[in-house]
């Protein structure tokens, strides 16, 4: 595992690259078990994807991602 550089201002590709190999899961804790992954804010999905991949590689069952908020897509108009 390693320290992750700030992700603010990075696009999806940069975030995925920065998160490669950062997360790991203990197979003894998650093998065959369903997992609920909770994230506060979903921007590009890179963090959730990297975490879910680490869990699946450790043998976790289905991984469900729950998020509290999602940032609007770039260029999307905000509701008034």
C-alpha positions as CSV (number, residue, x, y, z in Angstrom):
1,X,0.0,0.0,0.0
2,X,1.2,3.5,-0.6
3,X,0.2,7.1,-0.1
4,X,-2.2,8.6,-2.6
5,X,-1.6,12.0,-4.1
6,X,-4.4,14.6,-4.0
7,X,-7.1,13.7,-6.5
8,X,-8.6,17.2,-6.7
9,X,-8.6,18.5,-10.2
10,X,-7.6,15.1,-11.8
11,X,-9.8,13.5,-14.4
12,X,-11.0,9.9,-14.4
13,X,-7.9,8.6,-16.1
14,X,-5.5,10.3,-13.7
15,X,-7.5,9.2,-10.6
16,X,-7.5,5.6,-11.8
17,X,-3.7,5.7,-12.4
18,X,-3.1,7.3,-9.0
19,X,-5.1,4.6,-7.3
20,X,-3.6,1.6,-9.0
21,X,-2.3,-0.9,-6.4
22,X,-3.3,1.3,-3.4
23,X,-5.9,-0.8,-1.8
24,X,-5.8,-4.4,-0.6
25,X,-8.2,-6.7,1.2
26,X,-7.6,-9.7,3.5
27,X,-9.0,-12.8,1.9
28,X,-9.6,-14.3,5.4
29,X,-12.0,-11.4,6.2
30,X,-14.0,-11.2,2.9
31,X,-13.6,-14.5,0.9
32,X,-17.1,-15.5,-0.3
33,X,-18.9,-12.8,1.6
34,X,-21.0,-10.0,0.1
35,X,-19.5,-6.5,0.8
36,X,-21.2,-3.1,1.1
37,X,-18.7,-0.4,0.3
38,X,-19.7,3.1,1.5
39,X,-18.2,6.3,0.0
40,X,-19.1,9.8,1.0
41,X,-18.8,11.5,-2.5
42,X,-18.6,9.8,-5.9
43,X,-16.8,12.0,-8.5
44,X,-15.4,9.7,-11.2
45,X,-15.9,6.4,-9.4
46,X,-12.2,5.6,-9.5
47,X,-11.8,5.1,-5.8
48,X,-14.9,2.9,-5.5
49,X,-13.8,0.9,-8.5
50,X,-10.2,0.4,-7.1
51,X,-11.6,-0.7,-3.7
52,X,-14.2,-3.0,-5.3
53,X,-11.4,-4.6,-7.5
54,X,-9.2,-5.2,-4.4
55,X,-12.2,-6.8,-2.6
56,X,-13.0,-9.1,-5.6
57,X,-9.4,-10.1,-6.0
58,X,-9.4,-11.1,-2.3
59,X,-12.4,-13.4,-3.1
60,X,-15.3,-11.2,-1.9
61,X,-18.7,-12.1,-3.1
62,X,-20.9,-9.3,-4.7
63,X,-19.6,-5.8,-3.9
64,X,-22.3,-3.1,-3.6
65,X,-21.3,0.5,-3.6
66,X,-23.4,3.1,-1.7
67,X,-22.7,6.8,-1.9
68,X,-24.0,9.7,0.0
69,X,-23.5,12.3,-2.8
70,X,-22.4,12.5,-6.4
71,X,-20.7,15.4,-8.1
72,X,-22.4,16.7,-11.2
73,X,-21.0,15.6,-14.5
74,X,-18.6,18.2,-16.1
75,X,-20.6,20.8,-17.9
76,X,-23.9,19.7,-16.4
77,X,-26.3,22.4,-15.5
78,X,-27.3,22.5,-11.8
79,X,-30.9,22.7,-10.9
80,X,-31.9,26.1,-9.5
